[in-house]
Amino acid sequence: MSGIETGIGELFKSAFRRYPTGIAVIAAQGAHGPAGLTASSVASVSVDPPALSFSVIGSRSARAILEAPSFTVNLLGPGHAGLARDFARTGGPRFTPEQGWSVLPTGEPFLPGAQASLRAAPLHLVPVGDSTVVVATVLEVLLGPAEGRLVHHDREFFTHVHGNGNGI
């Protein structure tokens, strides 16, 4: 990689650190048990048919999600900052009873306390550099409590609860 590309890459990362995003934990039943990761790249793609996208980088959890026939995208709320941190780092606790996980009748892990859990199946896997962009069709939407926001900005998680005008 040339110096120009490296410079642009660092500036690119800095630019997106300045851009606040919502947080999700994407979870699947993998060959070796449940797998999951924190993602800030989830986006709505289409309403008809319902579709979403996200990107992952080649971790063990990402590989399990990419190999799964279906997965859940759990959109997190203000009470899930610790869970988001756990799933963002290697070796963090995952799928513990304290985190509130359950399993859908179809086998995917999901978080009943999430603002929404979207059961989805991959439509397209697009390799881009060291990442894979996943475009998925949404098969089921489970709405949870709409109690505020969890936002990732500049490597930190921020919460906002309805009725509380201050971010925490």
PyRosetta script that sets phi, psi and omega in degrees:
from pyrosetta import init, pose_from_sequence

init()
pose = pose_from_sequence("MSGIETGIGELFKSAFRRYPTGIAVIAAQGAHGPAGLTASSVASVSVDPPALSFSVIGSRSARAILEAPSFTVNLLGPGHAGLARDFARTGGPRFTPEQGWSVLPTGEPFLPGAQASLRAAPLHLVPVGDSTVVVATVLEVLLGPAEGRLVHHDREFFTHVHGNGNGI")
pose.set_psi(1, 134.7)
pose.set_omega(1, -178.7)
pose.set_phi(2, -78.4)
pose.set_psi(2, 165.9)
pose.set_omega(2, 178.3)
pose.set_phi(3, -60.6)
pose.set_psi(3, -35.5)
pose.set_omega(3, 178.9)
pose.set_phi(4, -64.3)
pose.set_psi(4, -45.6)
pose.set_omega(4, -179.8)
pose.set_phi(5, -63.8)
pose.set_psi(5, -41.7)
pose.set_omega(5, 178.3)
pose.set_phi(6, -61.6)
pose.set_psi(6, -44.5)
pose.set_omega(6, 178.4)
pose.set_phi(7, -60.9)
pose.set_psi(7, -43.4)
pose.set_omega(7, 178.6)
pose.set_phi(8, -65.4)
pose.set_psi(8, -39.9)
pose.set_omega(8, 178.8)
pose.set_phi(9, -59.8)
pose.set_psi(9, -45.1)
pose.set_omega(9, 179.0)
pose.set_phi(10, -66.3)
pose.set_psi(10, -41.1)
pose.set_omega(10, 177.0)
pose.set_phi(11, -64.5)
pose.set_psi(11, -38.2)
pose.set_omega(11, 177.6)
pose.set_phi(12, -60.0)
pose.set_psi(12, -47.9)
pose.set_omega(12, 178.0)
pose.set_phi(13, -61.1)
pose.set_psi(13, -42.9)
pose.set_omega(13, 179.2)
pose.set_phi(14, -62.4)
pose.set_psi(14, -39.7)
pose.set_omega(14, 179.7)
pose.set_phi(15, -61.4)
pose.set_psi(15, -45.2)
pose.set_omega(15, -177.5)
pose.set_phi(16, -76.5)
pose.set_psi(16, -19.4)
pose.set_omega(16, 172.1)
pose.set_phi(17, -66.6)
pose.set_psi(17, -25.7)
pose.set_omega(17, -179.9)
pose.set_phi(18, -83.9)
pose.set_psi(18, -5.5)
pose.set_omega(18, -175.2)
pose.set_phi(19, -106.0)
pose.set_psi(19, 108.2)
pose.set_omega(19, -178.3)
pose.set_phi(20, -69.3)
pose.set_psi(20, 142.5)
pose.set_omega(20, 179.9)
pose.set_phi(21, -137.0)
pose.set_psi(21, 158.7)
pose.set_omega(21, 171.7)
pose.set_phi(22, -73.6)
pose.set_psi(22, 168.8)
pose.set_omega(22, -175.9)
pose.set_phi(23, -126.2)
pose.set_psi(23, 140.7)
pose.set_omega(23, 175.4)
pose.set_phi(24, -136.6)
pose.set_psi(24, 155.0)
pose.set_omega(24, 166.5)
pose.set_phi(25, -111.6)
pose.set_psi(25, 122.7)
pose.set_omega(25, 178.3)
pose.set_phi(26, -96.9)
pose.set_psi(26, 129.3)
pose.set_omega(26, -173.3)
pose.set_phi(27, -134.9)
pose.set_psi(27, 145.4)
pose.set_omega(27, 178.1)
pose.set_phi(28, -145.7)
pose.set_psi(28, 159.3)
pose.set_omega(28, 171.1)
pose.set_phi(29, -88.6)
pose.set_psi(29, 109.1)
pose.set_omega(29, -179.2)
pose.set_phi(30, -93.4)
pose.set_psi(30, 177.3)
pose.set_omega(30, 179.9)
pose.set_phi(31, -61.3)
pose.set_psi(31, -26.7)
pose.set_omega(31, -177.4)
pose.set_phi(32, -113.1)
pose.set_psi(32, 26.1)
pose.set_omega(32, -179.1)
pose.set_phi(33, 109.7)
pose.set_psi(33, -174.3)
pose.set_omega(33, -177.7)
pose.set_phi(34, -67.7)
pose.set_psi(34, 145.6)
pose.set_omega(34, 178.2)
pose.set_phi(35, -133.8)
pose.set_psi(35, 146.7)
pose.set_omega(35, 179.7)
pose.set_phi(36, -160.6)
pose.set_psi(36, 160.8)
pose.set_omega(36, 178.8)
pose.set_phi(37, -152.8)
pose.set_psi(37, 155.7)
pose.set_omega(37, 176.0)
pose.set_phi(38, -84.1)
pose.set_psi(38, 136.3)
pose.set_omega(38, 179.6)
pose.set_phi(39, -134.5)
pose.set_psi(39, 138.3)
pose.set_omega(39, 174.7)
pose.set_phi(40, -113.5)
pose.set_psi(40, 10.0)
pose.set_omega(40, -175.5)
pose.set_phi(41, -104.3)
pose.set_psi(41, 12.2)
pose.set_omega(41, -177.1)
pose.set_phi(42, -71.4)
pose.set_psi(42, 134.6)
pose.set_omega(42, 178.8)
pose.set_phi(43, -143.3)
pose.set_psi(43, 147.2)
pose.set_omega(43, 172.1)
pose.set_phi(44, -74.0)
pose.set_psi(44, 135.3)
pose.set_omega(44, -179.7)
pose.set_phi(45, -110.2)
pose.set_psi(45, -43.4)
pose.set_omega(45, -174.6)
pose.set_phi(46, -154.5)
pose.set_psi(46, 148.0)
pose.set_omega(46, 174.8)
pose.set_phi(47, -95.4)
pose.set_psi(47, -32.6)
pose.set_omega(47, -178.2)
pose.set_phi(48, -134.1)
pose.set_psi(48, 94.7)
pose.set_omega(48, 3.9)
pose.set_phi(49, -79.9)
pose.set_psi(49, 155.3)
pose.set_omega(49, 179.2)
pose.set_phi(50, -65.5)
pose.set_psi(50, 125.7)
pose.set_omega(50, -178.8)
pose.set_phi(51, -147.6)
pose.set_psi(51, 153.3)
pose.set_omega(51, 178.0)
pose.set_phi(52, -137.9)
pose.set_psi(52, 170.8)
pose.set_omega(52, 176.0)
pose.set_phi(53, -140.6)
pose.set_psi(53, 159.5)
pose.set_omega(53, 172.4)
pose.set_phi(54, -162.4)
pose.set_psi(54, 168.2)
pose.set_omega(54, 176.7)
pose.set_phi(55, -126.9)
pose.set_psi(55, 151.0)
pose.set_omega(55, 178.1)
pose.set_phi(56, -134.5)
pose.set_psi(56, 156.1)
pose.set_omega(56, 174.9)
pose.set_phi(57, -111.9)
pose.set_psi(57, 148.4)
pose.set_omega(57, -167.5)
pose.set_phi(58, -56.2)
pose.set_psi(58, 48.2)
pose.set_omega(58, 173.6)
pose.set_phi(59, -79.1)
pose.set_psi(59, 171.0)
pose.set_omega(59, 176.9)
pose.set_phi(60, -60.8)
pose.set_psi(60, -42.3)
pose.set_omega(60, 178.1)
pose.set_phi(61, -64.3)
pose.set_psi(61, -41.6)
pose.set_omega(61, 178.6)
pose.set_phi(62, -62.0)
pose.set_psi(62, -42.5)
pose.set_omega(62, 178.6)
pose.set_phi(63, -61.5)
pose.set_psi(63, -41.2)
pose.set_omega(63, 178.9)
pose.set_phi(64, -63.2)
pose.set_psi(64, -41.1)
pose.set_omega(64, 178.8)
pose.set_phi(65, -66.5)
pose.set_psi(65, -42.7)
pose.set_omega(65, -179.9)
pose.set_phi(66, -65.0)
pose.set_psi(66, -28.4)
pose.set_omega(66, -179.2)
pose.set_phi(67, -88.2)
pose.set_psi(67, -13.3)
pose.set_omega(67, -175.7)
pose.set_phi(68, -77.5)
pose.set_psi(68, 145.0)
pose.set_omega(68, 177.0)
pose.set_phi(69, -72.9)
pose.set_psi(69, -19.1)
pose.set_omega(69, 177.6)
pose.set_phi(70, -159.0)
pose.set_psi(70, 163.6)
pose.set_omega(70, -177.4)
pose.set_phi(71, -158.2)
pose.set_psi(71, 172.5)
pose.set_omega(71, 173.9)
pose.set_phi(72, -115.0)
pose.set_psi(72, 145.4)
pose.set_omega(72, 172.7)
pose.set_phi(73, -113.9)
pose.set_psi(73, 108.1)
pose.set_omega(73, -174.3)
pose.set_phi(74, -100.4)
pose.set_psi(74, 108.7)
pose.set_omega(74, -177.8)
pose.set_phi(75, -82.0)
pose.set_psi(75, 116.3)
pose.set_omega(75, -169.7)
pose.set_phi(76, -85.6)
pose.set_psi(76, 152.1)
pose.set_omega(76, 177.2)
pose.set_phi(77, -112.4)
pose.set_psi(77, -172.2)
pose.set_omega(77, -172.4)
pose.set_phi(78, -63.7)
pose.set_psi(78, -21.9)
pose.set_omega(78, 179.6)
pose.set_phi(79, -84.4)
pose.set_psi(79, 4.9)
pose.set_omega(79, -173.3)
pose.set_phi(80, -113.1)
pose.set_psi(80, 17.7)
pose.set_omega(80, -178.9)
pose.set_phi(81, -60.8)
pose.set_psi(81, -42.1)
pose.set_omega(81, 178.6)
pose.set_phi(82, -63.9)
pose.set_psi(82, -41.9)
pose.set_omega(82, 177.4)
pose.set_phi(83, -62.4)
pose.set_psi(83, -43.1)
pose.set_omega(83, 177.9)
pose.set_phi(84, -59.6)
pose.set_psi(84, -42.0)
pose.set_omega(84, 177.7)
pose.set_phi(85, -64.0)
pose.set_psi(85, -43.4)
pose.set_omega(85, -179.4)
pose.set_phi(86, -58.6)
pose.set_psi(86, -43.2)
pose.set_omega(86, -177.0)
pose.set_phi(87, -82.3)
pose.set_psi(87, -10.0)
pose.set_omega(87, 178.5)
pose.set_phi(88, -86.9)
pose.set_psi(88, -15.4)
pose.set_omega(88, -176.5)
pose.set_phi(89, -119.7)
pose.set_psi(89, 147.8)
pose.set_omega(89, 176.8)
pose.set_phi(90, -66.1)
pose.set_psi(90, 133.5)
pose.set_omega(90, 176.7)
pose.set_phi(91, 85.9)
pose.set_psi(91, -0.4)
pose.set_omega(91, 177.8)
pose.set_phi(92, -70.8)
pose.set_psi(92, 154.5)
pose.set_omega(92, 178.4)
pose.set_phi(93, -62.8)
pose.set_psi(93, 138.5)
pose.set_omega(93, -177.6)
pose.set_phi(94, -138.7)
pose.set_psi(94, 139.5)
pose.set_omega(94, 175.0)
pose.set_phi(95, 58.6)
pose.set_psi(95, 38.4)
pose.set_omega(95, 177.7)
pose.set_phi(96, -85.7)
pose.set_psi(96, 155.9)
pose.set_omega(96, 176.9)
pose.set_phi(97, -58.2)
pose.set_psi(97, -34.8)
pose.set_omega(97, -179.3)
pose.set_phi(98, -64.8)
pose.set_psi(98, -26.8)
pose.set_omega(98, -179.7)
pose.set_phi(99, -78.8)
pose.set_psi(99, -13.9)
pose.set_omega(99, 174.3)
pose.set_phi(100, 87.3)
pose.set_psi(100, 20.4)
pose.set_omega(100, -178.1)
pose.set_phi(101, -72.2)
pose.set_psi(101, 152.4)
pose.set_omega(101, 173.4)
pose.set_phi(102, -139.1)
pose.set_psi(102, -179.5)
pose.set_omega(102, 179.9)
pose.set_phi(103, -128.3)
pose.set_psi(103, 132.2)
pose.set_omega(103, 176.5)
pose.set_phi(104, -70.3)
pose.set_psi(104, 156.8)
pose.set_omega(104, 176.2)
pose.set_phi(105, -56.6)
pose.set_psi(105, -24.7)
pose.set_omega(105, 178.7)
pose.set_phi(106, -83.8)
pose.set_psi(106, -3.1)
pose.set_omega(106, 172.8)
pose.set_phi(107, 104.2)
pose.set_psi(107, -12.1)
pose.set_omega(107, -178.4)
pose.set_phi(108, -80.9)
pose.set_psi(108, 140.5)
pose.set_omega(108, 172.0)
pose.set_phi(109, -69.0)
pose.set_psi(109, 142.2)
pose.set_omega(109, 174.7)
pose.set_phi(110, -146.0)
pose.set_psi(110, 162.3)
pose.set_omega(110, -175.3)
pose.set_phi(111, -110.9)
pose.set_psi(111, 97.4)
pose.set_omega(111, -177.7)
pose.set_phi(112, -56.5)
pose.set_psi(112, -28.2)
pose.set_omega(112, -179.8)
pose.set_phi(113, -83.7)
pose.set_psi(113, 0.4)
pose.set_omega(113, 177.9)
pose.set_phi(114, -70.4)
pose.set_psi(114, 158.7)
pose.set_omega(114, 177.0)
pose.set_phi(115, -60.9)
pose.set_psi(115, -34.7)
pose.set_omega(115, 173.3)
pose.set_phi(116, -160.0)
pose.set_psi(116, 147.5)
pose.set_omega(116, 171.9)
pose.set_phi(117, -122.5)
pose.set_psi(117, 125.1)
pose.set_omega(117, -177.7)
pose.set_phi(118, -111.4)
pose.set_psi(118, 116.5)
pose.set_omega(118, 175.1)
pose.set_phi(119, -85.3)
pose.set_psi(119, 128.6)
pose.set_omega(119, -172.4)
pose.set_phi(120, -140.1)
pose.set_psi(120, 160.5)
pose.set_omega(120, 176.4)
pose.set_phi(121, -129.0)
pose.set_psi(121, 140.3)
pose.set_omega(121, -177.0)
pose.set_phi(122, -66.0)
pose.set_psi(122, 137.0)
pose.set_omega(122, 172.5)
pose.set_phi(123, -102.3)
pose.set_psi(123, -45.4)
pose.set_omega(123, -177.6)
pose.set_phi(124, -140.6)
pose.set_psi(124, 137.7)
pose.set_omega(124, 171.2)
pose.set_phi(125, -116.9)
pose.set_psi(125, 116.5)
pose.set_omega(125, -174.0)
pose.set_phi(126, -117.0)
pose.set_psi(126, 108.5)
pose.set_omega(126, 176.5)
pose.set_phi(127, -69.1)
pose.set_psi(127, 132.2)
pose.set_omega(127, 176.3)
pose.set_phi(128, -139.9)
pose.set_psi(128, 108.1)
pose.set_omega(128, -177.5)
pose.set_phi(129, 58.3)
pose.set_psi(129, -128.6)
pose.set_omega(129, 179.6)
pose.set_phi(130, -91.7)
pose.set_psi(130, 9.3)
pose.set_omega(130, -178.6)
pose.set_phi(131, -115.4)
pose.set_psi(131, 166.3)
pose.set_omega(131, 170.5)
pose.set_phi(132, -127.6)
pose.set_psi(132, 126.2)
pose.set_omega(132, 174.8)
pose.set_phi(133, -89.3)
pose.set_psi(133, 128.3)
pose.set_omega(133, 179.7)
pose.set_phi(134, -108.3)
pose.set_psi(134, 125.3)
pose.set_omega(134, 169.7)
pose.set_phi(135, -109.5)
pose.set_psi(135, 127.0)
pose.set_omega(135, -173.1)
pose.set_phi(136, -132.4)
pose.set_psi(136, 147.1)
pose.set_omega(136, 173.4)
pose.set_phi(137, -87.4)
pose.set_psi(137, 138.0)
pose.set_omega(137, -179.4)
pose.set_phi(138, -88.8)
pose.set_psi(138, 122.4)
pose.set_omega(138, -176.9)
pose.set_phi(139, -96.1)
pose.set_psi(139, -27.8)
pose.set_omega(139, -175.0)
pose.set_phi(140, -157.7)
pose.set_psi(140, 143.1)
pose.set_omega(140, 177.2)
pose.set_phi(141, -123.5)
pose.set_psi(141, 123.3)
pose.set_omega(141, 177.2)
pose.set_phi(142, -114.7)
pose.set_psi(142, 112.5)
pose.set_omega(142, -179.0)
pose.set_phi(143, -87.2)
pose.set_psi(143, 134.2)
pose.set_omega(143, 175.3)
pose.set_phi(144, -109.6)
pose.set_psi(144, -159.9)
pose.set_omega(144, -178.9)
pose.set_phi(145, -69.0)
pose.set_psi(145, 133.6)
pose.set_omega(145, 176.0)
pose.set_phi(146, -96.2)
pose.set_psi(146, 83.2)
pose.set_omega(146, -169.8)
pose.set_phi(147, -113.0)
pose.set_psi(147, 5.6)
pose.set_omega(147, 179.2)
pose.set_phi(148, 145.5)
pose.set_psi(148, -154.1)
pose.set_omega(148, -174.7)
pose.set_phi(149, -133.7)
pose.set_psi(149, 150.0)
pose.set_omega(149, 167.1)
pose.set_phi(150, -123.7)
pose.set_psi(150, 122.4)
pose.set_omega(150, -174.5)
pose.set_phi(151, -126.0)
pose.set_psi(151, 140.8)
pose.set_omega(151, 174.9)
pose.set_phi(152, -103.6)
pose.set_psi(152, 126.8)
pose.set_omega(152, -180.0)
pose.set_phi(153, -149.1)
pose.set_psi(153, 125.4)
pose.set_omega(153, 176.9)
pose.set_phi(154, 50.8)
pose.set_psi(154, 49.0)
pose.set_omega(154, 176.2)
pose.set_phi(155, 68.3)
pose.set_psi(155, 17.5)
pose.set_omega(155, 177.9)
pose.set_phi(156, -130.0)
pose.set_psi(156, 155.9)
pose.set_omega(156, 175.4)
pose.set_phi(157, -101.5)
pose.set_psi(157, 135.6)
pose.set_omega(157, 178.5)
pose.set_phi(158, -125.2)
pose.set_psi(158, 142.8)
pose.set_omega(158, 179.1)
pose.set_phi(159, -118.6)
pose.set_psi(159, 156.0)
pose.set_omega(159, 174.4)
pose.set_phi(160, -146.4)
pose.set_psi(160, 122.7)
pose.set_omega(160, 179.7)
pose.set_phi(161, -103.2)
pose.set_psi(161, 137.2)
pose.set_omega(161, 178.2)
pose.set_phi(162, -50.9)
pose.set_psi(162, 137.7)
pose.set_omega(162, 179.2)
pose.set_phi(163, 87.9)
pose.set_psi(163, -11.0)
pose.set_omega(163, 178.9)
pose.set_phi(164, -109.9)
pose.set_psi(164, 106.6)
pose.set_omega(164, -177.2)
pose.set_phi(165, -70.8)
pose.set_psi(165, -2.5)
pose.set_omega(165, -176.6)
pose.set_phi(166, -111.6)
pose.set_psi(166, 134.2)
pose.set_omega(166, 170.1)
pose.set_phi(167, -72.8)
pose.set_psi(167, 151.1)
pose.set_omega(167, -178.7)
pose.set_phi(168, -116.0)
pose.dump_pdb("model.pdb")
